[in-house]
Amino acid sequence: TAHFARRFKTTTGLPPHRYILGRRLARAKQLLAQGRHGLAEVALAAGFCDQGHLTRCFRQAVGTTPAVFA
């Protein structure tokens, strides 16, 4: 797995976990922009374990909460 992680980072510029987190956040932003789903629904659809996890990661990456972003 260490070999995969090194090759992945070399190819994408990000470690696997950061890449996946970025993809999940992008999906959450897309769903929030649609405005058709609640925060808990967005969190689960984007691959987060719960709304709190989405909120923590979103605030750290974007600088605001998902509720304010929507």
All heavy atoms as TSV, in Angstrom:
chain	resi	resn	atom	element	x	y	z
A	1	THR	N	N	0.810	-1.197	0.000
A	1	THR	CA	C	0.000	0.000	0.000
A	1	THR	C	C	0.857	1.268	0.000
A	1	THR	O	O	0.426	2.282	-0.516
A	1	THR	CB	C	-0.961	0.024	1.203
A	1	THR	OG1	O	-0.220	-0.071	2.387
A	1	THR	CG2	C	-1.995	-1.044	1.095
A	2	ALA	N	N	2.023	1.194	0.584
A	2	ALA	CA	C	2.901	2.362	0.592
A	2	ALA	C	C	3.354	2.693	-0.832
A	2	ALA	O	O	3.448	3.867	-1.198
A	2	ALA	CB	C	4.101	2.121	1.490
A	3	HIS	N	N	3.595	1.668	-1.619
A	3	HIS	CA	C	3.993	1.886	-3.008
A	3	HIS	C	C	2.864	2.580	-3.773
A	3	HIS	O	O	3.097	3.541	-4.510
A	3	HIS	CB	C	4.341	0.549	-3.674
A	3	HIS	CG	C	4.641	0.667	-5.130
A	3	HIS	ND1	N	5.799	1.240	-5.610
A	3	HIS	CD2	C	3.924	0.318	-6.230
A	3	HIS	CE1	C	5.775	1.236	-6.933
A	3	HIS	NE2	N	4.641	0.678	-7.330
A	4	PHE	N	N	1.647	2.099	-3.587
A	4	PHE	CA	C	0.490	2.719	-4.238
A	4	PHE	C	C	0.355	4.182	-3.828
A	4	PHE	O	O	0.143	5.051	-4.674
A	4	PHE	CB	C	-0.793	1.961	-3.882
A	4	PHE	CG	C	-2.038	2.704	-4.284
A	4	PHE	CD1	C	-2.450	2.713	-5.602
A	4	PHE	CD2	C	-2.770	3.415	-3.354
A	4	PHE	CE1	C	-3.589	3.405	-5.988
A	4	PHE	CE2	C	-3.910	4.112	-3.720
A	4	PHE	CZ	C	-4.313	4.101	-5.045
A	5	ALA	N	N	0.478	4.463	-2.534
A	5	ALA	CA	C	0.325	5.832	-2.035
A	5	ALA	C	C	1.375	6.756	-2.641
A	5	ALA	O	O	1.064	7.891	-3.033
A	5	ALA	CB	C	0.400	5.851	-0.515
A	6	ARG	N	N	2.605	6.289	-2.743
A	6	ARG	CA	C	3.669	7.111	-3.346
A	6	ARG	C	C	3.396	7.375	-4.820
A	6	ARG	O	O	3.516	8.502	-5.300
A	6	ARG	CB	C	5.030	6.438	-3.178
A	6	ARG	CG	C	5.639	6.608	-1.815
A	6	ARG	CD	C	7.096	6.176	-1.799
A	6	ARG	NE	N	7.310	4.829	-2.289
A	6	ARG	CZ	C	7.247	3.725	-1.544
A	6	ARG	NH1	N	6.966	3.817	-0.261
A	6	ARG	NH2	N	7.469	2.535	-2.075
A	7	ARG	N	N	3.006	6.321	-5.542
A	7	ARG	CA	C	2.726	6.471	-6.975
A	7	ARG	C	C	1.502	7.367	-7.206
A	7	ARG	O	O	1.482	8.176	-8.121
A	7	ARG	CB	C	2.499	5.107	-7.631
A	7	ARG	CG	C	3.710	4.205	-7.605
A	7	ARG	CD	C	4.767	4.611	-8.564
A	7	ARG	NE	N	4.238	4.453	-9.915
A	7	ARG	CZ	C	4.713	5.056	-10.974
A	7	ARG	NH1	N	5.730	5.863	-10.868
A	7	ARG	NH2	N	4.179	4.881	-12.149
A	8	PHE	N	N	0.505	7.220	-6.352
A	8	PHE	CA	C	-0.699	8.033	-6.463
A	8	PHE	C	C	-0.363	9.500	-6.259
A	8	PHE	O	O	-0.794	10.355	-7.021
A	8	PHE	CB	C	-1.739	7.573	-5.426
A	8	PHE	CG	C	-3.094	8.175	-5.630
A	8	PHE	CD1	C	-4.042	7.520	-6.388
A	8	PHE	CD2	C	-3.430	9.394	-5.058
A	8	PHE	CE1	C	-5.302	8.069	-6.589
A	8	PHE	CE2	C	-4.679	9.953	-5.240
A	8	PHE	CZ	C	-5.615	9.286	-6.017
A	9	LYS	N	N	0.430	9.789	-5.235
A	9	LYS	CA	C	0.813	11.175	-4.948
A	9	LYS	C	C	1.659	11.746	-6.082
A	9	LYS	O	O	1.499	12.908	-6.452
A	9	LYS	CB	C	1.557	11.267	-3.620
A	9	LYS	CG	C	1.857	12.700	-3.238
A	9	LYS	CD	C	2.452	12.820	-1.866
A	9	LYS	CE	C	2.709	14.272	-1.546
A	9	LYS	NZ	N	3.231	14.453	-0.201
A	10	THR	N	N	2.527	10.944	-6.639
A	10	THR	CA	C	3.343	11.393	-7.756
A	10	THR	C	C	2.465	11.740	-8.955
A	10	THR	O	O	2.682	12.746	-9.633
A	10	THR	CB	C	4.356	10.305	-8.158
A	10	THR	OG1	O	5.180	10.015	-7.036
A	10	THR	CG2	C	5.217	10.741	-9.318
A	11	THR	N	N	1.453	10.937	-9.190
A	11	THR	CA	C	0.580	11.126	-10.346
A	11	THR	C	C	-0.397	12.273	-10.159
A	11	THR	O	O	-0.581	13.105	-11.056
A	11	THR	CB	C	-0.204	9.828	-10.630
A	11	THR	OG1	O	0.738	8.776	-10.837
A	11	THR	CG2	C	-1.078	9.969	-11.856
A	12	THR	N	N	-1.053	12.341	-8.993
A	12	THR	CA	C	-2.122	13.328	-8.788
A	12	THR	C	C	-1.670	14.574	-8.033
A	12	THR	O	O	-2.366	15.580	-8.055
A	12	THR	CB	C	-3.285	12.709	-7.993
A	12	THR	OG1	O	-2.831	12.358	-6.687
A	12	THR	CG2	C	-3.863	11.505	-8.704
A	13	GLY	N	N	-0.557	14.473	-7.337
A	13	GLY	CA	C	-0.089	15.600	-6.538
A	13	GLY	C	C	-0.654	15.605	-5.127
A	13	GLY	O	O	-0.328	16.496	-4.339
A	14	LEU	N	N	-1.526	14.641	-4.827
A	14	LEU	CA	C	-2.147	14.554	-3.508
A	14	LEU	C	C	-2.091	13.125	-2.997
A	14	LEU	O	O	-2.194	12.186	-3.785
A	14	LEU	CB	C	-3.627	14.965	-3.579
A	14	LEU	CG	C	-3.939	16.395	-3.952
A	14	LEU	CD1	C	-5.435	16.538	-4.207
A	14	LEU	CD2	C	-3.504	17.335	-2.857
A	15	PRO	N	N	-1.988	12.964	-1.681
A	15	PRO	CA	C	-2.115	11.616	-1.134
A	15	PRO	C	C	-3.543	11.098	-1.368
A	15	PRO	O	O	-4.482	11.899	-1.525
A	15	PRO	CB	C	-1.857	11.790	0.362
A	15	PRO	CG	C	-1.327	13.160	0.534
A	15	PRO	CD	C	-1.689	13.954	-0.672
A	16	PRO	N	N	-3.744	9.789	-1.395
A	16	PRO	CA	C	-5.070	9.233	-1.687
A	16	PRO	C	C	-6.188	9.794	-0.805
A	16	PRO	O	O	-7.259	10.138	-1.312
A	16	PRO	CB	C	-4.897	7.731	-1.464
A	16	PRO	CG	C	-3.446	7.482	-1.689
A	16	PRO	CD	C	-2.750	8.725	-1.230
A	17	HIS	N	N	-5.958	9.910	0.485
A	17	HIS	CA	C	-7.014	10.394	1.380
A	17	HIS	C	C	-7.412	11.827	1.058
A	17	HIS	O	O	-8.595	12.169	1.018
A	17	HIS	CB	C	-6.570	10.267	2.838
A	17	HIS	CG	C	-7.630	10.686	3.798
A	17	HIS	ND1	N	-7.647	11.938	4.368
A	17	HIS	CD2	C	-8.723	10.044	4.260
A	17	HIS	CE1	C	-8.702	12.040	5.156
A	17	HIS	NE2	N	-9.378	10.908	5.105
A	18	ARG	N	N	-6.437	12.668	0.817
A	18	ARG	CA	C	-6.733	14.075	0.482
A	18	ARG	C	C	-7.473	14.178	-0.847
A	18	ARG	O	O	-8.349	15.009	-1.028
A	18	ARG	CB	C	-5.442	14.896	0.414
A	18	ARG	CG	C	-4.681	15.050	1.701
A	18	ARG	CD	C	-5.136	16.251	2.509
A	18	ARG	NE	N	-5.272	17.440	1.721
A	18	ARG	CZ	C	-4.493	18.504	1.799
A	18	ARG	NH1	N	-3.499	18.532	2.638
A	18	ARG	NH2	N	-4.728	19.557	1.049
A	19	TYR	N	N	-7.101	13.339	-1.802
A	19	TYR	CA	C	-7.771	13.328	-3.097
A	19	TYR	C	C	-9.245	12.945	-2.935
A	19	TYR	O	O	-10.133	13.614	-3.461
A	19	TYR	CB	C	-7.072	12.343	-4.039
A	19	TYR	CG	C	-7.732	12.243	-5.391
A	19	TYR	CD1	C	-7.451	13.166	-6.398
A	19	TYR	CD2	C	-8.641	11.220	-5.665
A	19	TYR	CE1	C	-8.060	13.081	-7.628
A	19	TYR	CE2	C	-9.253	11.133	-6.899
A	19	TYR	CZ	C	-8.960	12.055	-7.876
A	19	TYR	OH	O	-9.577	11.973	-9.100
A	20	ILE	N	N	-9.491	11.884	-2.194
A	20	ILE	CA	C	-10.863	11.429	-1.974
A	20	ILE	C	C	-11.654	12.490	-1.222
A	20	ILE	O	O	-12.812	12.769	-1.558
A	20	ILE	CB	C	-10.874	10.078	-1.225
A	20	ILE	CG1	C	-10.339	8.984	-2.151
A	20	ILE	CG2	C	-12.269	9.729	-0.721
A	20	ILE	CD1	C	-10.080	7.667	-1.473
A	21	LEU	N	N	-11.064	13.091	-0.219
A	21	LEU	CA	C	-11.747	14.145	0.531
A	21	LEU	C	C	-12.108	15.319	-0.389
A	21	LEU	O	O	-13.213	15.852	-0.327
A	21	LEU	CB	C	-10.878	14.639	1.689
A	21	LEU	CG	C	-11.495	15.696	2.592
A	21	LEU	CD1	C	-12.780	15.191	3.230
A	21	LEU	CD2	C	-10.492	16.105	3.651
A	22	GLY	N	N	-11.206	15.678	-1.261
A	22	GLY	CA	C	-11.476	16.751	-2.217
A	22	GLY	C	C	-12.631	16.410	-3.150
A	22	GLY	O	O	-13.475	17.256	-3.453
A	23	ARG	N	N	-12.684	15.173	-3.625
A	23	ARG	CA	C	-13.782	14.731	-4.486
A	23	ARG	C	C	-15.107	14.754	-3.724
A	23	ARG	O	O	-16.132	15.148	-4.264
A	23	ARG	CB	C	-13.519	13.326	-5.033
A	23	ARG	CG	C	-12.267	13.207	-5.886
A	23	ARG	CD	C	-12.341	13.967	-7.168
A	23	ARG	NE	N	-13.435	13.408	-7.958
A	23	ARG	CZ	C	-14.009	14.026	-8.976
A	23	ARG	NH1	N	-13.594	15.209	-9.341
A	23	ARG	NH2	N	-14.991	13.469	-9.631
A	24	ARG	N	N	-15.086	14.322	-2.473
A	24	ARG	CA	C	-16.307	14.336	-1.659
A	24	ARG	C	C	-16.791	15.765	-1.427
A	24	ARG	O	O	-17.990	16.041	-1.498
A	24	ARG	CB	C	-16.067	13.651	-0.319
A	24	ARG	CG	C	-15.935	12.157	-0.429
A	24	ARG	CD	C	-15.676	11.539	0.916
A	24	ARG	NE	N	-15.579	10.094	0.798
A	24	ARG	CZ	C	-15.105	9.302	1.728
A	24	ARG	NH1	N	-14.672	9.808	2.879
A	24	ARG	NH2	N	-15.055	8.008	1.543
A	25	LEU	N	N	-15.861	16.664	-1.136
A	25	LEU	CA	C	-16.237	18.062	-0.930
A	25	LEU	C	C	-16.791	18.685	-2.208
A	25	LEU	O	O	-17.750	19.455	-2.162
A	25	LEU	CB	C	-15.043	18.863	-0.409
A	25	LEU	CG	C	-14.644	18.570	1.033
A	25	LEU	CD1	C	-13.288	19.187	1.351
A	25	LEU	CD2	C	-15.704	19.064	1.994
A	26	ALA	N	N	-16.211	18.350	-3.339
A	26	ALA	CA	C	-16.721	18.867	-4.611
A	26	ALA	C	C	-18.144	18.371	-4.853
A	26	ALA	O	O	-19.011	19.136	-5.301
A	26	ALA	CB	C	-15.803	18.436	-5.761
A	27	ARG	N	N	-18.392	17.110	-4.547
A	27	ARG	CA	C	-19.741	16.560	-4.707
A	27	ARG	C	C	-20.712	17.244	-3.747
A	27	ARG	O	O	-21.845	17.573	-4.124
A	27	ARG	CB	C	-19.723	15.047	-4.465
A	27	ARG	CG	C	-21.073	14.389	-4.542
A	27	ARG	CD	C	-21.598	14.377	-5.964
A	27	ARG	NE	N	-22.853	13.642	-6.000
A	27	ARG	CZ	C	-23.892	13.976	-6.738
A	27	ARG	NH1	N	-23.827	15.000	-7.551
A	27	ARG	NH2	N	-24.986	13.272	-6.712
A	28	ALA	N	N	-20.280	17.473	-2.518
A	28	ALA	CA	C	-21.135	18.147	-1.541
A	28	ALA	C	C	-21.471	19.561	-2.016
A	28	ALA	O	O	-22.623	19.989	-1.917
A	28	ALA	CB	C	-20.452	18.189	-0.176
A	29	LYS	N	N	-20.488	20.283	-2.545
A	29	LYS	CA	C	-20.740	21.633	-3.061
A	29	LYS	C	C	-21.755	21.596	-4.198
A	29	LYS	O	O	-22.645	22.444	-4.273
A	29	LYS	CB	C	-19.442	22.265	-3.569
A	29	LYS	CG	C	-18.499	22.702	-2.491
A	29	LYS	CD	C	-17.253	23.284	-3.145
A	29	LYS	CE	C	-16.175	23.572	-2.159
A	29	LYS	NZ	N	-14.960	24.085	-2.819
A	30	GLN	N	N	-21.622	20.613	-5.072
A	30	GLN	CA	C	-22.541	20.468	-6.190
A	30	GLN	C	C	-23.969	20.228	-5.680
A	30	GLN	O	O	-24.914	20.862	-6.152
A	30	GLN	CB	C	-22.088	19.305	-7.067
A	30	GLN	CG	C	-22.957	19.034	-8.266
A	30	GLN	CD	C	-22.478	17.801	-9.018
A	30	GLN	OE1	O	-22.045	16.821	-8.412
A	30	GLN	NE2	N	-22.560	17.853	-10.329
A	31	LEU	N	N	-24.119	19.337	-4.719
A	31	LEU	CA	C	-25.445	19.036	-4.171
A	31	LEU	C	C	-26.018	20.233	-3.416
A	31	LEU	O	O	-27.221	20.510	-3.504
A	31	LEU	CB	C	-25.372	17.810	-3.265
A	31	LEU	CG	C	-25.099	16.481	-3.969
A	31	LEU	CD1	C	-24.816	15.389	-2.955
A	31	LEU	CD2	C	-26.252	16.098	-4.874
A	32	LEU	N	N	-25.175	20.937	-2.679
A	32	LEU	CA	C	-25.634	22.114	-1.952
A	32	LEU	C	C	-26.098	23.206	-2.913
A	32	LEU	O	O	-27.080	23.902	-2.648
A	32	LEU	CB	C	-24.527	22.649	-1.044
A	32	LEU	CG	C	-24.209	21.799	0.176
A	32	LEU	CD1	C	-22.910	22.275	0.821
A	32	LEU	CD2	C	-25.348	21.828	1.178
A	33	ALA	N	N	-25.403	23.353	-4.022
A	33	ALA	CA	C	-25.767	24.377	-5.001
A	33	ALA	C	C	-27.130	24.092	-5.629
A	33	ALA	O	O	-27.850	25.017	-5.994
A	33	ALA	CB	C	-24.698	24.466	-6.090
A	34	GLN	N	N	-27.487	22.825	-5.731
A	34	GLN	CA	C	-28.792	22.463	-6.272
A	34	GLN	C	C	-29.917	22.880	-5.338
A	34	GLN	O	O	-31.016	23.171	-5.790
A	34	GLN	CB	C	-28.875	20.956	-6.524
A	34	GLN	CG	C	-27.997	20.483	-7.643
A	34	GLN	CD	C	-28.012	18.972	-7.780
A	34	GLN	OE1	O	-28.663	18.268	-7.017
A	34	GLN	NE2	N	-27.281	18.469	-8.758
A	35	GLY	N	N	-29.635	22.894	-4.037
A	35	GLY	CA	C	-30.608	23.343	-3.055
A	35	GLY	C	C	-31.799	22.430	-2.844
A	35	GLY	O	O	-32.799	22.842	-2.264
A	36	ARG	N	N	-31.717	21.205	-3.289
A	36	ARG	CA	C	-32.847	20.283	-3.169
A	36	ARG	C	C	-32.724	19.306	-2.013
A	36	ARG	O	O	-33.644	18.546	-1.765
A	36	ARG	CB	C	-33.009	19.485	-4.460
A	36	ARG	CG	C	-33.472	20.340	-5.622
A	36	ARG	CD	C	-33.689	19.499	-6.832
A	36	ARG	NE	N	-32.374	19.156	-7.395
A	36	ARG	CZ	C	-32.187	18.404	-8.457
A	36	ARG	NH1	N	-33.199	17.874	-9.076
A	36	ARG	NH2	N	-30.973	18.172	-8.904
A	37	HIS	N	N	-31.591	19.309	-1.319
A	37	HIS	CA	C	-31.338	18.304	-0.301
A	37	HIS	C	C	-30.968	18.956	1.027
A	37	HIS	O	O	-30.354	20.021	1.055
A	37	HIS	CB	C	-30.194	17.382	-0.723
A	37	HIS	CG	C	-30.361	16.810	-2.099
A	37	HIS	ND1	N	-31.267	15.820	-2.388
A	37	HIS	CD2	C	-29.751	17.091	-3.271
A	37	HIS	CE1	C	-31.205	15.509	-3.672
A	37	HIS	NE2	N	-30.278	16.285	-4.233
A	38	GLY	N	N	-31.302	18.288	2.118
A	38	GLY	CA	C	-30.882	18.736	3.437
A	38	GLY	C	C	-29.417	18.412	3.659
A	38	GLY	O	O	-28.812	17.630	2.923
A	39	LEU	N	N	-28.837	18.999	4.691
A	39	LEU	CA	C	-27.407	18.806	4.951
A	39	LEU	C	C	-27.062	17.359	5.262
A	39	LEU	O	O	-26.039	16.848	4.806
A	39	LEU	CB	C	-26.956	19.711	6.097
A	39	LEU	CG	C	-26.937	21.205	5.781
A	39	LEU	CD1	C	-26.509	21.992	7.004
A	39	LEU	CD2	C	-26.023	21.498	4.618
A	40	ALA	N	N	-27.887	16.692	6.036
A	40	ALA	CA	C	-27.615	15.288	6.368
A	40	ALA	C	C	-27.654	14.425	5.107
A	40	ALA	O	O	-26.814	13.530	4.925
A	40	ALA	CB	C	-28.615	14.783	7.394
A	41	GLU	N	N	-28.584	14.708	4.236
A	41	GLU	CA	C	-28.703	13.974	2.978
A	41	GLU	C	C	-27.485	14.225	2.089
A	41	GLU	O	O	-26.940	13.301	1.477
A	41	GLU	CB	C	-29.972	14.436	2.270
A	41	GLU	CG	C	-30.661	13.398	1.453
A	41	GLU	CD	C	-31.967	13.901	0.866
A	41	GLU	OE1	O	-32.449	14.982	1.232
A	41	GLU	OE2	O	-32.485	13.186	0.020
A	42	VAL	N	N	-27.053	15.468	2.026
A	42	VAL	CA	C	-25.866	15.824	1.239
A	42	VAL	C	C	-24.645	15.105	1.791
A	42	VAL	O	O	-23.840	14.557	1.036
A	42	VAL	CB	C	-25.641	17.354	1.235
A	42	VAL	CG1	C	-24.272	17.706	0.676
A	42	VAL	CG2	C	-26.728	18.048	0.440
A	43	ALA	N	N	-24.503	15.097	3.105
A	43	ALA	CA	C	-23.353	14.448	3.737
A	43	ALA	C	C	-23.276	12.977	3.345
A	43	ALA	O	O	-22.217	12.492	2.933
A	43	ALA	CB	C	-23.431	14.592	5.252
A	44	LEU	N	N	-24.380	12.284	3.451
A	44	LEU	CA	C	-24.379	10.854	3.120
A	44	LEU	C	C	-24.176	10.622	1.629
A	44	LEU	O	O	-23.438	9.716	1.235
A	44	LEU	CB	C	-25.673	10.211	3.599
A	44	LEU	CG	C	-25.860	10.180	5.116
A	44	LEU	CD1	C	-27.212	9.576	5.473
A	44	LEU	CD2	C	-24.741	9.417	5.793
A	45	ALA	N	N	-24.796	11.426	0.796
A	45	ALA	CA	C	-24.661	11.268	-0.652
A	45	ALA	C	C	-23.232	11.547	-1.122
A	45	ALA	O	O	-22.782	10.973	-2.108
A	45	ALA	CB	C	-25.638	12.181	-1.374
A	46	ALA	N	N	-22.535	12.422	-0.425
A	46	ALA	CA	C	-21.167	12.768	-0.817
A	46	ALA	C	C	-20.124	11.831	-0.213
A	46	ALA	O	O	-18.940	11.952	-0.508
A	46	ALA	CB	C	-20.864	14.204	-0.410
A	47	GLY	N	N	-20.555	10.911	0.655
A	47	GLY	CA	C	-19.630	9.925	1.197
A	47	GLY	C	C	-19.112	10.212	2.586
A	47	GLY	O	O	-18.188	9.549	3.055
A	48	PHE	N	N	-19.676	11.186	3.268
A	48	PHE	CA	C	-19.285	11.475	4.649
A	48	PHE	C	C	-20.114	10.604	5.590
A	48	PHE	O	O	-21.247	10.236	5.251
A	48	PHE	CB	C	-19.490	12.959	4.972
A	48	PHE	CG	C	-18.547	13.849	4.224
A	48	PHE	CD1	C	-18.919	14.415	3.008
A	48	PHE	CD2	C	-17.279	14.115	4.705
A	48	PHE	CE1	C	-18.055	15.229	2.297
A	48	PHE	CE2	C	-16.401	14.932	4.006
A	48	PHE	CZ	C	-16.791	15.484	2.800
A	49	CYS	N	N	-19.576	10.308	6.753
A	49	CYS	CA	C	-20.282	9.400	7.657
A	49	CYS	C	C	-21.482	10.064	8.321
A	49	CYS	O	O	-22.446	9.383	8.667
A	49	CYS	CB	C	-19.344	8.798	8.693
A	49	CYS	SG	S	-18.509	9.987	9.735
A	50	ASP	N	N	-21.442	11.379	8.481
A	50	ASP	CA	C	-22.585	12.095	9.044
A	50	ASP	C	C	-22.441	13.590	8.757
A	50	ASP	O	O	-21.445	14.040	8.210
A	50	ASP	CB	C	-22.740	11.836	10.550
A	50	ASP	CG	C	-21.508	12.207	11.364
A	50	ASP	OD1	O	-20.818	13.181	11.009
A	50	ASP	OD2	O	-21.229	11.533	12.359
A	51	GLN	N	N	-23.448	14.341	9.148
A	51	GLN	CA	C	-23.470	15.780	8.874
A	51	GLN	C	C	-22.343	16.506	9.597
A	51	GLN	O	O	-21.740	17.437	9.053
A	51	GLN	CB	C	-24.822	16.354	9.296
A	51	GLN	CG	C	-24.968	17.833	9.021
A	51	GLN	CD	C	-26.339	18.343	9.433
A	51	GLN	OE1	O	-27.277	17.575	9.551
A	51	GLN	NE2	N	-26.438	19.634	9.654
A	52	GLY	N	N	-22.032	16.082	10.805
A	52	GLY	CA	C	-20.953	16.717	11.555
A	52	GLY	C	C	-19.604	16.566	10.876
A	52	GLY	O	O	-18.789	17.492	10.862
A	53	HIS	N	N	-19.364	15.393	10.310
A	53	HIS	CA	C	-18.104	15.149	9.599
A	53	HIS	C	C	-18.009	16.050	8.372
A	53	HIS	O	O	-16.966	16.651	8.103
A	53	HIS	CB	C	-18.026	13.671	9.206
A	53	HIS	CG	C	-16.738	13.270	8.588
A	53	HIS	ND1	N	-16.660	12.351	7.590
A	53	HIS	CD2	C	-15.465	13.676	8.811
A	53	HIS	CE1	C	-15.403	12.196	7.224
A	53	HIS	NE2	N	-14.654	12.995	7.949
A	54	LEU	N	N	-19.108	16.157	7.631
A	54	LEU	CA	C	-19.142	17.069	6.483
A	54	LEU	C	C	-18.852	18.496	6.934
A	54	LEU	O	O	-18.035	19.189	6.324
A	54	LEU	CB	C	-20.502	17.017	5.780
A	54	LEU	CG	C	-20.764	18.124	4.751
A	54	LEU	CD1	C	-19.790	18.049	3.588
A	54	LEU	CD2	C	-22.197	18.074	4.264
A	55	THR	N	N	-19.503	18.933	7.989
A	55	THR	CA	C	-19.340	20.304	8.461
A	55	THR	C	C	-17.895	20.593	8.855
A	55	THR	O	O	-17.334	21.623	8.490
A	55	THR	CB	C	-20.295	20.583	9.638
A	55	THR	OG1	O	-21.639	20.389	9.186
A	55	THR	CG2	C	-20.139	21.999	10.159
A	56	ARG	N	N	-17.268	19.681	9.598
A	56	ARG	CA	C	-15.870	19.872	10.015
A	56	ARG	C	C	-14.933	19.965	8.814
A	56	ARG	O	O	-14.107	20.873	8.714
A	56	ARG	CB	C	-15.429	18.743	10.948
A	56	ARG	CG	C	-15.951	18.851	12.349
A	56	ARG	CD	C	-15.306	17.825	13.273
A	56	ARG	NE	N	-15.470	16.439	12.805
A	56	ARG	CZ	C	-16.545	15.688	13.031
A	56	ARG	NH1	N	-17.563	16.173	13.696
A	56	ARG	NH2	N	-16.597	14.442	12.590
A	57	CYS	N	N	-15.063	19.022	7.901
A	57	CYS	CA	C	-14.181	19.009	6.726
A	57	CYS	C	C	-14.444	20.211	5.825
A	57	CYS	O	O	-13.513	20.818	5.298
A	57	CYS	CB	C	-14.376	17.716	5.941
A	57	CYS	SG	S	-13.814	16.253	6.816
A	58	PHE	N	N	-15.696	20.555	5.654
A	58	PHE	CA	C	-16.080	21.677	4.799
A	58	PHE	C	C	-15.533	22.981	5.360
A	58	PHE	O	O	-14.960	23.784	4.624
A	58	PHE	CB	C	-17.615	21.733	4.700
A	58	PHE	CG	C	-18.132	22.498	3.523
A	58	PHE	CD1	C	-18.433	21.852	2.340
A	58	PHE	CD2	C	-18.330	23.869	3.598
A	58	PHE	CE1	C	-18.919	22.550	1.245
A	58	PHE	CE2	C	-18.817	24.568	2.514
A	58	PHE	CZ	C	-19.107	23.915	1.329
A	59	ARG	N	N	-15.696	23.185	6.659
A	59	ARG	CA	C	-15.207	24.422	7.285
A	59	ARG	C	C	-13.694	24.532	7.146
A	59	ARG	O	O	-13.167	25.608	6.863
A	59	ARG	CB	C	-15.603	24.478	8.754
A	59	ARG	CG	C	-15.124	25.779	9.413
A	59	ARG	CD	C	-15.458	25.846	10.880
A	59	ARG	NE	N	-16.890	26.000	11.052
A	59	ARG	CZ	C	-17.607	25.325	11.956
A	59	ARG	NH1	N	-17.027	24.461	12.741
A	59	ARG	NH2	N	-18.898	25.532	12.066
A	60	GLN	N	N	-13.005	23.421	7.336
A	60	GLN	CA	C	-11.547	23.445	7.242
A	60	GLN	C	C	-11.089	23.745	5.808
A	60	GLN	O	O	-10.146	24.501	5.597
A	60	GLN	CB	C	-10.964	22.111	7.699
A	60	GLN	CG	C	-9.467	22.099	7.758
A	60	GLN	CD	C	-8.930	20.797	8.319
A	60	GLN	OE1	O	-9.624	19.784	8.340
A	60	GLN	NE2	N	-7.704	20.811	8.782
A	61	ALA	N	N	-11.776	23.176	4.825
A	61	ALA	CA	C	-11.349	23.349	3.433
A	61	ALA	C	C	-11.838	24.649	2.808
A	61	ALA	O	O	-11.112	25.292	2.059
A	61	ALA	CB	C	-11.846	22.166	2.600
A	62	VAL	N	N	-13.083	25.040	3.115
A	62	VAL	CA	C	-13.699	26.175	2.431
A	62	VAL	C	C	-13.678	27.444	3.281
A	62	VAL	O	O	-13.708	28.547	2.750
A	62	VAL	CB	C	-15.158	25.819	2.019
A	62	VAL	CG1	C	-15.846	26.946	1.303
A	62	VAL	CG2	C	-15.152	24.567	1.158
A	63	GLY	N	N	-13.650	27.286	4.596
A	63	GLY	CA	C	-13.623	28.444	5.476
A	63	GLY	C	C	-14.998	28.868	5.980
A	63	GLY	O	O	-15.117	29.874	6.664
A	64	THR	N	N	-16.013	28.115	5.616
A	64	THR	CA	C	-17.360	28.395	6.076
A	64	THR	C	C	-18.108	27.063	6.208
A	64	THR	O	O	-17.619	26.032	5.752
A	64	THR	CB	C	-18.104	29.329	5.089
A	64	THR	OG1	O	-19.338	29.705	5.663
A	64	THR	CG2	C	-18.330	28.699	3.750
A	65	THR	N	N	-19.258	27.099	6.814
A	65	THR	CA	C	-20.026	25.870	6.989
A	65	THR	C	C	-20.856	25.572	5.743
A	65	THR	O	O	-21.147	26.483	4.963
A	65	THR	CB	C	-20.960	25.973	8.211
A	65	THR	OG1	O	-21.916	26.994	7.959
A	65	THR	CG2	C	-20.184	26.243	9.474
A	66	PRO	N	N	-21.272	24.336	5.577
A	66	PRO	CA	C	-22.116	24.012	4.436
A	66	PRO	C	C	-23.441	24.777	4.452
A	66	PRO	O	O	-23.946	25.155	3.391
A	66	PRO	CB	C	-22.365	22.506	4.567
A	66	PRO	CG	C	-21.350	22.008	5.497
A	66	PRO	CD	C	-20.912	23.153	6.334
A	67	ALA	N	N	-23.996	25.036	5.616
A	67	ALA	CA	C	-25.263	25.751	5.712
A	67	ALA	C	C	-25.126	27.175	5.182
A	67	ALA	O	O	-26.006	27.680	4.488
A	67	ALA	CB	C	-25.754	25.775	7.155
A	68	VAL	N	N	-24.016	27.826	5.482
A	68	VAL	CA	C	-23.774	29.180	4.996
A	68	VAL	C	C	-23.478	29.154	3.496
A	68	VAL	O	O	-23.919	30.023	2.746
A	68	VAL	CB	C	-22.615	29.853	5.771
A	68	VAL	CG1	C	-22.241	31.179	5.157
A	68	VAL	CG2	C	-22.994	30.017	7.223
A	69	PHE	N	N	-22.755	28.132	3.047
A	69	PHE	CA	C	-22.419	27.982	1.620
A	69	PHE	C	C	-23.676	27.824	0.779
A	69	PHE	O	O	-23.774	28.393	-0.300
A	69	PHE	CB	C	-21.504	26.779	1.437
A	69	PHE	CG	C	-21.073	26.545	0.022
A	69	PHE	CD1	C	-19.997	27.227	-0.518
A	69	PHE	CD2	C	-21.747	25.645	-0.790
A	69	PHE	CE1	C	-19.589	27.012	-1.823
A	69	PHE	CE2	C	-21.350	25.419	-2.105
A	69	PHE	CZ	C	-20.267	26.097	-2.613
A	70	ALA	N	N	-24.627	27.048	1.299
A	70	ALA	CA	C	-25.857	26.780	0.547
A	70	ALA	C	C	-26.652	28.057	0.507
A	70	ALA	O	O	-27.248	28.472	-0.397
A	70	ALA	CB	C	-26.670	25.687	1.214
